[in-house]
Amino acid sequence: MRVNLVQAICTAGSSNGVRYIQKEYDTEIKPCVGDFITGDSLWTDPYEYKVNYVEIDLGENYCRVVLDDFIVSRADQISEVQDLAMHYHGWKKGGALFG
């Protein structure tokens, strides 16, 4: 099954300037809400992110997984983290949360 992880990059408590990243994996593991996903090279502290939403399309053999936000301390870091995720860790820009 193709699993598409989606994560927002933002500051705590603010929706201003939010950017989204996504990364796709082929796996037989089907995440559930409440699970924690670890092991991506982008995540250093915390090393794991909680699954908040899962949408499975059996016809397409596809699963979208929305993770806890990637929190940065300053708004000017949002685009920096998105660029870092894309250039060095294999993430892509975008990823609508729902729908």
C-alpha positions as CSV (number, residue, x, y, z in Angstrom):
1,M,0.0,0.0,0.0
2,R,1.2,3.5,-0.8
3,V,1.2,5.6,2.4
4,N,1.3,9.4,2.0
5,L,2.4,11.2,5.2
6,V,1.2,14.8,5.4
7,Q,2.6,17.3,7.9
8,A,2.0,21.0,8.5
9,I,5.0,23.2,9.4
10,C,3.9,26.1,11.7
11,T,4.5,28.0,14.9
12,A,2.7,26.9,18.1
13,G,-0.8,28.3,18.3
14,S,-0.8,30.1,14.9
15,S,-2.2,29.2,11.5
16,N,-0.4,32.2,9.8
17,G,2.1,31.1,7.2
18,V,1.5,27.4,7.5
19,R,3.2,25.2,4.9
20,Y,2.6,21.6,4.1
21,I,5.0,18.8,3.2
22,Q,4.3,15.2,2.2
23,K,6.2,12.0,1.7
24,E,5.2,8.8,0.2
25,Y,6.2,5.3,1.2
26,D,5.3,1.8,0.0
27,T,4.5,-0.4,3.0
28,E,2.2,-3.1,4.2
29,I,1.8,-1.3,7.5
30,K,-1.5,0.6,7.9
31,P,-1.2,3.4,10.5
32,C,-4.1,4.1,12.8
33,V,-5.1,7.3,14.6
34,G,-3.0,7.5,17.8
35,D,0.0,5.6,16.4
36,F,3.4,7.2,16.4
37,I,5.6,7.3,13.3
38,T,9.4,7.4,13.7
39,G,12.5,7.1,11.6
40,D,12.4,9.9,9.1
41,S,15.7,11.8,8.8
42,L,13.9,15.2,9.0
43,W,12.7,14.5,12.6
44,T,15.4,15.1,15.2
45,D,13.6,16.3,18.3
46,P,10.9,15.0,18.7
47,Y,11.9,11.8,16.9
48,E,8.3,10.7,16.4
49,Y,5.0,12.2,15.3
50,K,1.5,11.2,16.3
51,V,-1.0,10.1,13.6
52,N,-4.1,12.4,13.8
53,Y,-6.1,11.3,10.8
54,V,-6.1,8.3,8.4
55,E,-7.9,8.0,5.1
56,I,-7.7,4.6,3.3
57,D,-8.8,4.1,-0.3
58,L,-8.8,0.3,-0.9
59,G,-9.6,0.7,-4.5
60,E,-6.5,2.7,-5.1
61,N,-4.4,0.8,-2.5
62,Y,-3.6,4.2,-1.0
63,C,-3.5,5.7,2.5
64,R,-3.2,9.3,3.5
65,V,-1.9,10.0,7.0
66,V,-2.0,13.4,8.7
67,L,0.6,13.8,11.4
68,D,1.0,16.2,14.3
69,D,2.3,19.6,13.2
70,F,6.1,20.2,12.9
71,I,6.4,23.2,15.3
72,V,9.0,25.9,14.8
73,S,9.8,28.7,17.2
74,R,9.6,31.6,14.8
75,A,7.5,32.2,11.7
76,D,10.5,32.9,9.5
77,Q,11.7,29.3,10.1
78,I,8.6,27.8,8.4
79,S,9.8,28.2,4.8
80,E,13.4,27.2,5.9
81,V,12.2,23.9,7.3
82,Q,10.1,23.2,4.2
83,D,13.1,23.8,2.0
84,L,15.3,21.6,4.2
85,A,12.7,18.8,4.2
86,M,12.4,18.9,0.4
87,H,16.1,19.2,-0.5
88,Y,17.7,16.9,2.1
89,H,15.0,14.6,3.4
90,G,12.9,13.6,0.3
91,W,9.7,15.4,1.2
92,K,7.6,17.2,-1.4
93,K,5.7,20.5,-1.1
94,G,2.0,20.5,-0.6
95,G,-0.4,17.9,0.7
96,A,-4.0,18.9,1.4
97,L,-5.0,17.8,4.9
98,F,-8.5,16.6,4.1
99,G,-10.4,15.9,0.9
